[in-house]
Amino acid sequence: MRKAVWVIMAVALSGLIYGCSKVVQTPVSTDKVMITEKGFVPPVIRVSVGTTVTWENADTKPHAIWCQRPGATSEPIFLLFDSGKLLPKEKFKFKFTEVGQFRYRNRYYDWMSGTVIVTR
């Protein structure tokens, strides 16, 4: 009986941990993204086709963001955009002309990524 209780508790705890690790981020309707030491804020945005999105480096360190075309397997041929080095307070703008989900990354910090969802 005691062993069964421990097994149930272990299964419940592992389910709780697994469930908590799958965070779903709700897209925010905005055309501005701040680059901070903790990541992109907001990390997922939704815009309409034709919108120009602005990223601003709000950190004290340089950052560089880039995005491959959806389905691309290598760069630089398949780059959708590359901001180059952004020093603190510098901005980068890109106009989205296609519908889709575009995941972008930070060249200097691999763990930093964000998504732009473009709709009609």
C-alpha positions as CSV (number, residue, x, y, z in Angstrom):
1,M,0.0,0.0,0.0
2,R,2.8,2.4,1.0
3,K,4.6,1.7,-2.3
4,A,1.4,2.4,-4.3
5,V,1.0,5.8,-2.6
6,W,4.6,6.7,-3.5
7,V,4.1,5.6,-7.1
8,I,0.9,7.7,-7.4
9,M,2.7,10.8,-5.9
10,A,5.7,10.4,-8.3
11,V,3.4,10.1,-11.3
12,A,1.4,13.2,-10.2
13,L,4.5,15.2,-9.5
14,S,6.1,14.3,-12.9
15,G,2.8,15.3,-14.6
16,L,2.8,18.6,-12.7
17,I,6.5,19.3,-13.7
18,Y,5.9,18.4,-17.3
19,G,2.7,20.4,-17.5
20,C,4.5,23.5,-16.0
21,S,7.3,23.2,-18.5
22,K,5.0,23.6,-21.5
23,V,4.2,27.3,-21.3
24,V,2.0,28.6,-24.0
25,Q,2.5,32.3,-24.8
26,T,-0.4,34.3,-26.0
27,P,0.4,36.6,-28.9
28,V,0.2,40.3,-28.2
29,S,-1.1,42.7,-30.9
30,T,1.7,45.2,-31.2
31,D,4.4,46.3,-33.6
32,K,7.1,47.0,-31.0
33,V,9.4,44.5,-29.3
34,M,11.9,45.4,-26.6
35,I,15.2,43.5,-26.4
36,T,16.1,43.0,-22.7
37,E,18.6,41.0,-20.7
38,K,15.8,38.5,-20.1
39,G,14.7,38.1,-23.7
40,F,12.3,39.7,-26.2
41,V,9.3,41.5,-24.7
42,P,6.7,40.5,-25.7
43,P,8.1,37.2,-27.0
44,V,5.2,36.5,-29.4
45,I,3.4,39.2,-31.3
46,R,0.6,39.3,-33.9
47,V,0.5,41.8,-36.7
48,S,-1.3,42.3,-40.1
49,V,0.4,41.9,-43.5
50,G,2.2,45.2,-44.3
51,T,3.1,46.0,-40.7
52,T,6.6,47.3,-39.9
53,V,7.8,45.8,-36.6
54,T,10.4,47.7,-34.6
55,W,12.8,46.0,-32.2
56,E,14.6,48.3,-29.7
57,N,17.6,47.3,-27.7
58,A,16.7,48.2,-24.1
59,D,19.6,46.3,-22.7
60,T,23.1,47.6,-21.8
61,K,24.7,45.0,-24.1
62,P,24.7,44.7,-27.9
63,H,22.3,42.3,-29.6
64,A,21.7,41.1,-33.1
65,I,18.4,39.5,-34.4
66,W,17.9,37.4,-37.4
67,C,15.2,35.3,-39.0
68,Q,15.3,32.7,-41.7
69,R,12.5,32.3,-44.2
70,P,10.0,29.6,-43.1
71,G,11.3,26.2,-44.2
72,A,14.8,27.4,-44.9
73,T,17.6,25.1,-43.9
74,S,20.7,27.3,-44.1
75,E,21.8,30.9,-44.0
76,P,22.7,33.5,-45.4
77,I,20.8,32.7,-48.6
78,F,17.6,32.1,-46.8
79,L,17.7,35.0,-44.4
80,L,14.5,37.0,-44.2
81,F,16.2,39.7,-42.1
82,D,19.4,40.4,-40.1
83,S,19.6,43.5,-37.9
84,G,23.3,43.5,-37.6
85,K,24.8,44.6,-34.3
86,L,22.3,46.7,-32.3
87,L,24.0,48.8,-29.6
88,P,22.0,49.9,-26.5
89,K,19.0,52.1,-27.5
90,E,19.4,51.3,-31.2
91,K,16.4,50.1,-33.2
92,F,15.8,47.8,-36.1
93,K,12.7,47.8,-38.4
94,F,11.3,45.2,-40.7
95,K,8.2,45.2,-42.9
96,F,6.3,41.9,-43.0
97,T,4.8,41.3,-46.4
98,E,3.7,37.6,-46.1
99,V,1.3,35.7,-43.9
100,G,3.0,33.2,-41.6
101,Q,4.8,32.5,-38.4
102,F,8.3,33.9,-38.3
103,R,10.6,32.8,-35.5
104,Y,13.6,35.1,-34.9
105,R,16.7,34.6,-32.8
106,N,19.4,36.6,-31.1
107,R,22.9,36.0,-32.7
108,Y,24.7,36.6,-29.4
109,Y,22.4,34.7,-27.0
110,D,21.2,31.4,-28.5
111,W,18.5,31.0,-25.8
112,M,16.7,34.2,-26.9
113,S,14.0,33.8,-29.5
114,G,10.7,35.3,-30.4
115,T,7.9,34.9,-32.9
116,V,6.0,37.2,-35.2
117,I,2.6,35.9,-36.4
118,V,1.5,37.7,-39.5
119,T,-2.2,37.5,-40.5
120,R,-4.4,39.1,-43.2
